[in-house]
Amino acid sequence: MTRPTRRAALGLTLTVPALMLTGRAALAAEPEIYAEAGIAIDGSDPVAYFAENGPVPGGSAILDWKGATWRFASSGNAAAFDADPMAYAPQFGGYCAFAASRGYLAPTIPEAWTLHNGQLFLNASLRARTLWLRDIEGNIAKGRANWPAILG
């Protein structure tokens, strides 16, 4: 029986904990929609960004779409979303658009938003939104290129 060298044993000792820390993230696919506790985009009404020019908390009108619960301020907004969810759902699954442009996922806040070419983009913070706005077209292109790999 061959005994491992000290160098091989040390390498194994350092590798196993690293795999334990990163293995889950490397192997697990991320949810397509940002949804804390199953609620999409922090419970904000996605239609309101378009209809009311900003975030409005969702109410009792709800729909399930893509594995997340979406809340709406009115049944009319819920009906509009139900008829064409791709028109109202935020890009990058409601994750931070700036983070997606940099190759990673980040949660978002309702107040850090942008409507661009009829699409909703959310960001993790107002600072991230400021950085996002510096090159919206470039950031969209980078985010779309990164998106498949980010989700795993």
TIVO-2410 file (N, C-alpha, C; in nm, 3 decimals):
# residues 152
REC num residu      c1      c2      c3 atome chaine
REC   1      M   0.084  -0.118   0.000     N      A
REC   1      M   0.000   0.000   0.000    CA      A
REC   1      M   0.089   0.124   0.000     C      A
REC   2      T   0.056   0.219  -0.085     N      A
REC   2      T   0.135   0.340  -0.097    CA      A
REC   2      T   0.083   0.444   0.001     C      A
REC   3      R   0.172   0.506   0.074     N      A
REC   3      R   0.135   0.611   0.168    CA      A
REC   3      R   0.148   0.745   0.098     C      A
REC   4      P   0.053   0.834   0.121     N      A
REC   4      P   0.063   0.967   0.058    CA      A
REC   4      P   0.179   1.046   0.118     C      A
REC   5      T   0.237   1.130   0.035     N      A
REC   5      T   0.344   1.217   0.084    CA      A
REC   5      T   0.283   1.328   0.168     C      A
REC   6      R   0.366   1.395   0.241     N      A
REC   6      R   0.317   1.508   0.322    CA      A
REC   6      R   0.255   1.616   0.234     C      A
REC   7      R   0.316   1.640   0.120     N      A
REC   7      R   0.264   1.743   0.028    CA      A
REC   7      R   0.125   1.704  -0.022     C      A
REC   8      A   0.106   1.578  -0.060     N      A
REC   8      A  -0.025   1.532  -0.107    CA      A
REC   8      A  -0.128   1.540   0.005     C      A
REC   9      A  -0.088   1.500   0.124     N      A
REC   9      A  -0.180   1.506   0.239    CA      A
REC   9      A  -0.219   1.650   0.269     C      A
REC  10      L  -0.123   1.742   0.263     N      A
REC  10      L  -0.152   1.883   0.288    CA      A
REC  10      L  -0.246   1.938   0.181     C      A
REC  11      G  -0.220   1.902   0.055     N      A
REC  11      G  -0.309   1.947  -0.053    CA      A
REC  11      G  -0.450   1.898  -0.034     C      A
REC  12      L  -0.466   1.773   0.005     N      A
REC  12      L  -0.598   1.717   0.030    CA      A
REC  12      L  -0.665   1.785   0.148     C      A
REC  13      T  -0.587   1.813   0.251     N      A
REC  13      T  -0.639   1.879   0.370    CA      A
REC  13      T  -0.692   2.018   0.336     C      A
REC  14      L  -0.627   2.088   0.246     N      A
REC  14      L  -0.671   2.222   0.208    CA      A
REC  14      L  -0.784   2.219   0.106     C      A
REC  15      T  -0.787   2.119   0.021     N      A
REC  15      T  -0.886   2.111  -0.086    CA      A
REC  15      T  -1.025   2.072  -0.036     C      A
REC  16      V  -1.034   1.976   0.054     N      A
REC  16      V  -1.164   1.927   0.100    CA      A
REC  16      V  -1.248   2.038   0.163     C      A
REC  17      P  -1.193   2.119   0.258     N      A
REC  17      P  -1.277   2.227   0.312    CA      A
REC  17      P  -1.320   2.328   0.206     C      A
REC  18      A  -1.233   2.356   0.110     N      A
REC  18      A  -1.269   2.451   0.004    CA      A
REC  18      A  -1.384   2.396  -0.079     C      A
REC  19      L  -1.380   2.267  -0.110     N      A
REC  19      L  -1.490   2.206  -0.185    CA      A
REC  19      L  -1.619   2.207  -0.105     C      A
REC  20      M  -1.608   2.187   0.025     N      A
REC  20      M  -1.727   2.189   0.109    CA      A
REC  20      M  -1.791   2.327   0.110     C      A
REC  21      L  -1.709   2.431   0.107     N      A
REC  21      L  -1.762   2.567   0.109    CA      A
REC  21      L  -1.818   2.610  -0.025     C      A
REC  22      T  -1.757   2.566  -0.134     N      A
REC  22      T  -1.799   2.612  -0.266    CA      A
REC  22      T  -1.882   2.511  -0.342     C      A
REC  23      G  -1.883   2.389  -0.301     N      A
REC  23      G  -1.953   2.286  -0.377    CA      A
REC  23      G  -2.099   2.314  -0.395     C      A
REC  24      R  -2.168   2.358  -0.292     N      A
REC  24      R  -2.311   2.385  -0.301    CA      A
REC  24      R  -2.338   2.496  -0.402     C      A
REC  25      A  -2.262   2.604  -0.393     N      A
REC  25      A  -2.284   2.715  -0.485    CA      A
REC  25      A  -2.249   2.675  -0.628     C      A
REC  26      A  -2.146   2.595  -0.642     N      A
REC  26      A  -2.103   2.557  -0.776    CA      A
REC  26      A  -2.199   2.457  -0.840     C      A
REC  27      L  -2.264   2.374  -0.760     N      A
REC  27      L  -2.348   2.270  -0.815    CA      A
REC  27      L  -2.496   2.307  -0.818     C      A
REC  28      A  -2.540   2.395  -0.733     N      A
REC  28      A  -2.682   2.427  -0.722    CA      A
REC  28      A  -2.718   2.539  -0.818     C      A
REC  29      A  -2.824   2.519  -0.893     N      A
REC  29      A  -2.873   2.624  -0.982    CA      A
REC  29      A  -2.952   2.725  -0.899     C      A
REC  30      E  -2.939   2.850  -0.934     N      A
REC  30      E  -3.012   2.956  -0.863    CA      A
REC  30      E  -3.154   2.964  -0.916     C      A
REC  31      P  -3.248   3.008  -0.832     N      A
REC  31      P  -3.386   3.027  -0.883    CA      A
REC  31      P  -3.387   3.133  -0.993     C      A
REC  32      E  -3.472   3.113  -1.090     N      A
REC  32      E  -3.480   3.206  -1.202    CA      A
REC  32      E  -3.533   3.343  -1.159     C      A
REC  33      I  -3.616   3.345  -1.055     N      A
REC  33      I  -3.677   3.470  -1.008    CA      A
REC  33      I  -3.626   3.503  -0.868     C      A
REC  34      Y  -3.585   3.628  -0.846     N      A
REC  34      Y  -3.548   3.672  -0.713    CA      A
REC  34      Y  -3.675   3.677  -0.628     C      A
REC  35      A  -3.681   3.593  -0.526     N      A
REC  35      A  -3.802   3.584  -0.444    CA      A
REC  35      A  -3.764   3.545  -0.302     C      A
REC  36      E  -3.759   3.642  -0.213     N      A
REC  36      E  -3.734   3.612  -0.072    CA      A
REC  36      E  -3.861   3.555  -0.012     C      A
REC  37      A  -3.848   3.443   0.057     N      A
REC  37      A  -3.962   3.373   0.117    CA      A
REC  37      A  -4.070   3.343   0.013     C      A
REC  38      G  -4.028   3.325  -0.113     N      A
REC  38      G  -4.121   3.290  -0.219    CA      A
REC  38      G  -4.194   3.406  -0.284     C      A
REC  39      I  -4.171   3.529  -0.233     N      A
REC  39      I  -4.240   3.648  -0.284    CA      A
REC  39      I  -4.146   3.721  -0.382     C      A
REC  40      A  -4.190   3.736  -0.506     N      A
REC  40      A  -4.108   3.802  -0.608    CA      A
REC  40      A  -4.091   3.950  -0.578     C      A
REC  41      I  -3.977   3.998  -0.613     N      A
REC  41      I  -3.935   4.139  -0.607    CA      A
REC  41      I  -3.985   4.213  -0.482     C      A
REC  42      D  -3.964   4.151  -0.369     N      A
REC  42      D  -3.997   4.210  -0.238    CA      A
REC  42      D  -4.142   4.250  -0.224     C      A
REC  43      G  -4.230   4.184  -0.298     N      A
REC  43      G  -4.373   4.211  -0.285    CA      A
REC  43      G  -4.422   4.334  -0.360     C      A
REC  44      S  -4.334   4.396  -0.438     N      A
REC  44      S  -4.376   4.512  -0.516    CA      A
REC  44      S  -4.458   4.468  -0.637     C      A
REC  45      D  -4.549   4.553  -0.678     N      A
REC  45      D  -4.633   4.528  -0.795    CA      A
REC  45      D  -4.552   4.561  -0.920     C      A
REC  46      P  -4.518   4.461  -1.003     N      A
REC  46      P  -4.436   4.490  -1.121    CA      A
REC  46      P  -4.506   4.578  -1.224     C      A
REC  47      V  -4.638   4.571  -1.233     N      A
REC  47      V  -4.712   4.651  -1.330    CA      A
REC  47      V  -4.710   4.799  -1.290     C      A
REC  48      A  -4.706   4.826  -1.161     N      A
REC  48      A  -4.708   4.964  -1.113    CA      A
REC  48      A  -4.586   5.044  -1.159     C      A
REC  49      Y  -4.473   4.978  -1.178     N      A
REC  49      Y  -4.356   5.051  -1.229    CA      A
REC  49      Y  -4.388   5.117  -1.362     C      A
REC  50      F  -4.471   5.053  -1.442     N      A
REC  50      F  -4.510   5.105  -1.573    CA      A
REC  50      F  -4.631   5.198  -1.562     C      A
REC  51      A  -4.732   5.155  -1.488     N      A
REC  51      A  -4.858   5.228  -1.481    CA      A
REC  51      A  -4.854   5.347  -1.387     C      A
REC  52      E  -4.774   5.338  -1.281     N      A
REC  52      E  -4.771   5.445  -1.181    CA      A
REC  52      E  -4.633   5.507  -1.165     C      A
REC  53      N  -4.544   5.474  -1.259     N      A
REC  53      N  -4.411   5.533  -1.263    CA      A
REC  53      N  -4.332   5.512  -1.135     C      A
REC  54      G  -4.335   5.392  -1.082     N      A
REC  54      G  -4.254   5.362  -0.965    CA      A
REC  54      G  -4.308   5.245  -0.885     C      A
REC  55      P  -4.236   5.209  -0.781     N      A
REC  55      P  -4.276   5.094  -0.701    CA      A
REC  55      P  -4.399   5.123  -0.614     C      A
REC  56      V  -4.487   5.025  -0.610     N      A
REC  56      V  -4.605   5.030  -0.526    CA      A
REC  56      V  -4.613   4.893  -0.458     C      A
REC  57      P  -4.632   4.891  -0.326     N      A
REC  57      P  -4.645   4.760  -0.260    CA      A
REC  57      P  -4.763   4.682  -0.314     C      A
REC  58      G  -4.741   4.553  -0.334     N      A
REC  58      G  -4.849   4.466  -0.379    CA      A
REC  58      G  -4.947   4.443  -0.265     C      A
REC  59      G  -5.068   4.408  -0.301     N      A
REC  59      G  -5.172   4.384  -0.202    CA      A
REC  59      G  -5.216   4.238  -0.203     C      A
REC  60      S  -5.346   4.219  -0.194     N      A
REC  60      S  -5.399   4.083  -0.183    CA      A
REC  60      S  -5.418   4.014  -0.318     C      A
REC  61      A  -5.406   4.087  -0.428     N      A
REC  61      A  -5.414   4.024  -0.560    CA      A
REC  61      A  -5.279   3.956  -0.586     C      A
REC  62      I  -5.281   3.825  -0.605     N      A
REC  62      I  -5.156   3.752  -0.624    CA      A
REC  62      I  -5.168   3.655  -0.740     C      A
REC  63      L  -5.052   3.625  -0.799     N      A
REC  63      L  -5.039   3.523  -0.904    CA      A
REC  63      L  -4.910   3.446  -0.879     C      A
REC  64      D  -4.910   3.321  -0.917     N      A
REC  64      D  -4.786   3.243  -0.915    CA      A
REC  64      D  -4.735   3.234  -1.058     C      A
REC  65      W  -4.607   3.266  -1.075     N      A
REC  65      W  -4.545   3.261  -1.207    CA      A
REC  65      W  -4.398   3.229  -1.189     C      A
REC  66      K  -4.350   3.131  -1.263     N      A
REC  66      K  -4.210   3.088  -1.261    CA      A
REC  66      K  -4.160   3.056  -1.120     C      A
REC  67      G  -4.244   2.991  -1.042     N      A
REC  67      G  -4.203   2.945  -0.911    CA      A
REC  67      G  -4.202   3.050  -0.801     C      A
REC  68      A  -4.257   3.165  -0.828     N      A
REC  68      A  -4.262   3.273  -0.728    CA      A
REC  68      A  -4.404   3.329  -0.719     C      A
REC  69      T  -4.436   3.387  -0.606     N      A
REC  69      T  -4.564   3.454  -0.587    CA      A
REC  69      T  -4.545   3.603  -0.615     C      A
REC  70      W  -4.627   3.656  -0.701     N      A
REC  70      W  -4.622   3.797  -0.740    CA      A
REC  70      W  -4.742   3.867  -0.679     C      A
REC  71      R  -4.720   3.981  -0.618     N      A
REC  71      R  -4.827   4.058  -0.554    CA      A
REC  71      R  -4.858   4.183  -0.637     C      A
REC  72      F  -4.986   4.222  -0.634     N      A
REC  72      F  -5.031   4.335  -0.715    CA      A
REC  72      F  -5.118   4.427  -0.632     C      A
REC  73      A  -5.112   4.556  -0.662     N      A
REC  73      A  -5.189   4.656  -0.591    CA      A
REC  73      A  -5.337   4.651  -0.628     C      A
REC  74      S  -5.368   4.592  -0.743     N      A
REC  74      S  -5.508   4.583  -0.787    CA      A
REC  74      S  -5.528   4.457  -0.870     C      A
REC  75      S  -5.654   4.416  -0.882     N      A
REC  75      S  -5.684   4.300  -0.965    CA      A
REC  75      S  -5.660   4.333  -1.113     C      A
REC  76      G  -5.674   4.459  -1.150     N      A
REC  76      G  -5.645   4.501  -1.288    CA      A
REC  76      G  -5.498   4.482  -1.322     C      A
REC  77      N  -5.411   4.518  -1.228     N      A
REC  77      N  -5.268   4.497  -1.251    CA      A
REC  77      N  -5.235   4.349  -1.259     C      A
REC  78      A  -5.300   4.268  -1.173     N      A
REC  78      A  -5.278   4.124  -1.177    CA      A
REC  78      A  -5.323   4.067  -1.312     C      A
REC  79      A  -5.435   4.114  -1.362     N      A
REC  79      A  -5.486   4.067  -1.492    CA      A
REC  79      A  -5.391   4.107  -1.605     C      A
REC  80      A  -5.337   4.229  -1.599     N      A
REC  80      A  -5.243   4.273  -1.702    CA      A
REC  80      A  -5.117   4.186  -1.701     C      A
REC  81      F  -5.067   4.157  -1.584     N      A
REC  81      F  -4.949   4.072  -1.572    CA      A
REC  81      F  -4.980   3.931  -1.622     C      A
REC  82      D  -5.093   3.878  -1.581     N      A
REC  82      D  -5.132   3.743  -1.620    CA      A
REC  82      D  -5.144   3.730  -1.772     C      A
REC  83      A  -5.191   3.835  -1.837     N      A
REC  83      A  -5.207   3.833  -1.983    CA      A
REC  83      A  -5.073   3.837  -2.056     C      A
REC  84      D  -4.972   3.903  -1.997     N      A
REC  84      D  -4.842   3.916  -2.064    CA      A
REC  84      D  -4.732   3.938  -1.959     C      A
REC  85      P  -4.696   3.834  -1.884     N      A
REC  85      P  -4.598   3.853  -1.777    CA      A
REC  85      P  -4.461   3.901  -1.827     C      A
REC  86      M  -4.422   3.862  -1.947     N      A
REC  86      M  -4.291   3.904  -1.998    CA      A
REC  86      M  -4.285   4.055  -2.022     C      A
REC  87      A  -4.400   4.118  -2.041     N      A
REC  87      A  -4.402   4.263  -2.062    CA      A
REC  87      A  -4.376   4.339  -1.932     C      A
REC  88      Y  -4.406   4.277  -1.818     N      A
REC  88      Y  -4.398   4.348  -1.690    CA      A
REC  88      Y  -4.291   4.294  -1.594     C      A
REC  89      A  -4.256   4.169  -1.608     N      A
REC  89      A  -4.158   4.111  -1.516    CA      A
REC  89      A  -4.023   4.180  -1.535     C      A
REC  90      P  -3.953   4.205  -1.426     N      A
REC  90      P  -3.821   4.269  -1.439    CA      A
REC  90      P  -3.723   4.177  -1.511     C      A
REC  91      Q  -3.632   4.239  -1.581     N      A
REC  91      Q  -3.528   4.165  -1.649    CA      A
REC  91      Q  -3.435   4.100  -1.545     C      A
REC  92      F  -3.365   3.999  -1.587     N      A
REC  92      F  -3.273   3.925  -1.500    CA      A
REC  92      F  -3.345   3.868  -1.378     C      A
REC  93      G  -3.472   3.832  -1.397     N      A
REC  93      G  -3.548   3.766  -1.293    CA      A
REC  93      G  -3.571   3.850  -1.168     C      A
REC  94      G  -3.552   3.981  -1.181     N      A
REC  94      G  -3.569   4.067  -1.064    CA      A
REC  94      G  -3.444   4.077  -0.978     C      A
REC  95      Y  -3.337   4.009  -1.019     N      A
REC  95      Y  -3.208   4.025  -0.951    CA      A
REC  95      Y  -3.146   4.157  -0.997     C      A
REC  96      C  -3.044   4.200  -0.930     N      A
REC  96      C  -2.977   4.326  -0.963    CA      A
REC  96      C  -2.919   4.321  -1.105     C      A
REC  97      A  -2.964   4.413  -1.187     N      A
REC  97      A  -2.918   4.420  -1.325    CA      A
REC  97      A  -2.770   4.457  -1.333     C      A
REC  98      F  -2.724   4.546  -1.246     N      A
REC  98      F  -2.583   4.582  -1.247    CA      A
REC  98      F  -2.497   4.463  -1.208     C      A
REC  99      A  -2.538   4.389  -1.106     N      A
REC  99      A  -2.464   4.269  -1.065    CA      A
REC  99      A  -2.458   4.168  -1.180     C      A
REC 100      A  -2.570   4.149  -1.250     N      A
REC 100      A  -2.572   4.057  -1.364    CA      A
REC 100      A  -2.471   4.100  -1.470     C      A
REC 101      S  -2.458   4.231  -1.489     N      A
REC 101      S  -2.362   4.280  -1.588    CA      A
REC 101      S  -2.219   4.251  -1.545     C      A
REC 102      R  -2.199   4.226  -1.417     N      A
REC 102      R  -2.067   4.195  -1.363    CA      A
REC 102      R  -2.048   4.045  -1.339     C      A
REC 103      G  -2.153   3.966  -1.365     N      A
REC 103      G  -2.139   3.822  -1.360    CA      A
REC 103      G  -2.182   3.753  -1.232     C      A
REC 104      Y  -2.261   3.819  -1.150     N      A
REC 104      Y  -2.307   3.756  -1.027    CA      A
REC 104      Y  -2.450   3.799  -0.995     C      A
REC 105      L  -2.511   3.732  -0.898     N      A
REC 105      L  -2.646   3.765  -0.854    CA      A
REC 105      L  -2.642   3.850  -0.728     C      A
REC 106      A  -2.737   3.940  -0.717     N      A
REC 106      A  -2.755   4.020  -0.596    CA      A
REC 106      A  -2.904   4.049  -0.581     C      A
REC 107      P  -2.951   4.059  -0.457     N      A
REC 107      P  -3.092   4.095  -0.436    CA      A
REC 107      P  -3.115   4.240  -0.478     C      A
REC 108      T  -3.239   4.281  -0.476     N      A
REC 108      T  -3.273   4.417  -0.518    CA      A
REC 108      T  -3.360   4.485  -0.414     C      A
REC 109      I  -3.371   4.616  -0.429     N      A
REC 109      I  -3.465   4.695  -0.350    CA      A
REC 109      I  -3.562   4.762  -0.448     C      A
REC 110      P  -3.687   4.778  -0.408     N      A
REC 110      P  -3.787   4.835  -0.501    CA      A
REC 110      P  -3.754   4.976  -0.550     C      A
REC 111      E  -3.685   5.054  -0.470     N      A
REC 111      E  -3.659   5.195  -0.504    CA      A
REC 111      E  -3.550   5.214  -0.609     C      A
REC 112      A  -3.468   5.112  -0.634     N      A
REC 112      A  -3.358   5.124  -0.729    CA      A
REC 112      A  -3.400   5.059  -0.861     C      A
REC 113      W  -3.471   5.136  -0.943     N      A
REC 113      W  -3.531   5.081  -1.064    CA      A
REC 113      W  -3.508   5.173  -1.183     C      A
REC 114      T  -3.521   5.114  -1.301     N      A
REC 114      T  -3.511   5.189  -1.426    CA      A
REC 114      T  -3.602   5.124  -1.529     C      A
REC 115      L  -3.677   5.206  -1.601     N      A
REC 115      L  -3.748   5.158  -1.719    CA      A
REC 115      L  -3.664   5.201  -1.839     C      A
REC 116      H  -3.631   5.105  -1.923     N      A
REC 116      H  -3.549   5.134  -2.041    CA      A
REC 116      H  -3.602   5.052  -2.157     C      A
REC 117      N  -3.637   5.120  -2.265     N      A
REC 117      N  -3.693   5.054  -2.384    CA      A
REC 117      N  -3.807   4.960  -2.347     C      A
REC 118      G  -3.895   5.005  -2.259     N      A
REC 118      G  -4.012   4.928  -2.222    CA      A
REC 118      G  -3.985   4.808  -2.134     C      A
REC 119      Q  -3.867   4.803  -2.072     N      A
REC 119      Q  -3.832   4.692  -1.983    CA      A
REC 119      Q  -3.794   4.746  -1.846     C      A
REC 120      L  -3.827   4.666  -1.744     N      A
REC 120      L  -3.797   4.702  -1.606    CA      A
REC 120      L  -3.666   4.637  -1.562     C      A
REC 121      F  -3.579   4.718  -1.505     N      A
REC 121      F  -3.453   4.670  -1.448    CA      A
REC 121      F  -3.447   4.715  -1.303     C      A
REC 122      L  -3.410   4.625  -1.215     N      A
REC 122      L  -3.396   4.656  -1.073    CA      A
REC 122      L  -3.250   4.646  -1.032     C      A
REC 123      N  -3.214   4.718  -0.927     N      A
REC 123      N  -3.077   4.715  -0.876    CA      A
REC 123      N  -3.076   4.693  -0.725     C      A
REC 124      A  -2.960   4.655  -0.675     N      A
REC 124      A  -2.943   4.622  -0.534    CA      A
REC 124      A  -2.947   4.745  -0.443     C      A
REC 125      S  -2.911   4.859  -0.497     N      A
REC 125      S  -2.906   4.982  -0.417    CA      A
REC 125      S  -2.914   5.101  -0.512     C      A
REC 126      L  -2.931   5.218  -0.455     N      A
REC 126      L  -2.931   5.338  -0.538    CA      A
REC 126      L  -2.792   5.363  -0.597     C      A
REC 127      R  -2.688   5.325  -0.524     N      A
REC 127      R  -2.551   5.337  -0.576    CA      A
REC 127      R  -2.532   5.246  -0.697     C      A
REC 128      A  -2.580   5.120  -0.687     N      A
REC 128      A  -2.570   5.027  -0.801    CA      A
REC 128      A  -2.648   5.082  -0.919     C      A
REC 129      R  -2.762   5.144  -0.892     N      A
REC 129      R  -2.842   5.204  -1.000    CA      A
REC 129      R  -2.764   5.316  -1.068     C      A
REC 130      T  -2.695   5.398  -0.992     N      A
REC 130      T  -2.614   5.505  -1.049    CA      A
REC 130      T  -2.507   5.447  -1.141     C      A
REC 131      L  -2.440   5.341  -1.098     N      A
REC 131      L  -2.339   5.276  -1.181    CA      A
REC 131      L  -2.403   5.214  -1.305     C      A
REC 132      W  -2.520   5.155  -1.288     N      A
REC 132      W  -2.594   5.095  -1.399    CA      A
REC 132      W  -2.626   5.200  -1.506     C      A
REC 133      L  -2.670   5.316  -1.462     N      A
REC 133      L  -2.712   5.422  -1.554    CA      A
REC 133      L  -2.597   5.480  -1.636     C      A
REC 134      R  -2.474   5.460  -1.595     N      A
REC 134      R  -2.360   5.514  -1.669    CA      A
REC 134      R  -2.345   5.453  -1.808     C      A
REC 135      D  -2.392   5.328  -1.823     N      A
REC 135      D  -2.382   5.260  -1.952    CA      A
REC 135      D  -2.491   5.154  -1.961     C      A
REC 136      I  -2.615   5.199  -1.971     N      A
REC 136      I  -2.726   5.105  -1.969    CA      A
REC 136      I  -2.714   5.002  -2.081     C      A
REC 137      E  -2.693   5.045  -2.203     N      A
REC 137      E  -2.686   4.952  -2.316    CA      A
REC 137      E  -2.572   4.852  -2.299     C      A
REC 138      G  -2.456   4.899  -2.260     N      A
REC 138      G  -2.342   4.809  -2.237    CA      A
REC 138      G  -2.368   4.713  -2.123     C      A
REC 139      N  -2.428   4.764  -2.016     N      A
REC 139      N  -2.458   4.677  -1.902    CA      A
REC 139      N  -2.564   4.572  -1.936     C      A
REC 140      I  -2.663   4.609  -2.017     N      A
REC 140      I  -2.763   4.512  -2.059    CA      A
REC 140      I  -2.696   4.402  -2.141     C      A
REC 141      A  -2.611   4.440  -2.235     N      A
REC 141      A  -2.542   4.341  -2.319    CA      A
REC 141      A  -2.457   4.247  -2.234     C      A
REC 142      K  -2.383   4.303  -2.140     N      A
REC 142      K  -2.300   4.219  -2.053    CA      A
REC 142      K  -2.385   4.128  -1.966     C      A
REC 143      G  -2.493   4.182  -1.912     N      A
REC 143      G  -2.582   4.101  -1.828    CA      A
REC 143      G  -2.645   3.987  -1.905     C      A
REC 144      R  -2.690   4.015  -2.027     N      A
REC 144      R  -2.750   3.908  -2.110    CA      A
REC 144      R  -2.646   3.801  -2.145     C      A
REC 145      A  -2.524   3.842  -2.170     N      A
REC 145      A  -2.418   3.745  -2.201    CA      A
REC 145      A  -2.385   3.660  -2.078     C      A
REC 146      N  -2.389   3.720  -1.961     N      A
REC 146      N  -2.355   3.649  -1.836    CA      A
REC 146      N  -2.469   3.563  -1.783     C      A
REC 147      W  -2.593   3.597  -1.817     N      A
REC 147      W  -2.711   3.541  -1.752    CA      A
REC 147      W  -2.716   3.388  -1.748     C      A
REC 148      P  -2.696   3.319  -1.859     N      A
REC 148      P  -2.706   3.172  -1.852    CA      A
REC 148      P  -2.608   3.109  -1.752     C      A
REC 149      A  -2.487   3.160  -1.747     N      A
REC 149      A  -2.386   3.104  -1.655    CA      A
REC 149      A  -2.414   3.142  -1.511     C      A
REC 150      I  -2.473   3.259  -1.489     N      A
REC 150      I  -2.503   3.302  -1.352    CA      A
REC 150      I  -2.604   3.210  -1.286     C      A
REC 151      L  -2.707   3.173  -1.361     N      A
REC 151      L  -2.811   3.087  -1.304    CA      A
REC 151      L  -2.764   2.943  -1.285     C      A
REC 152      G  -2.661   2.906  -1.357     N      A
REC 152      G  -2.607   2.770  -1.341    CA      A
REC 152      G  -2.675   2.672  -1.421     C      A
***
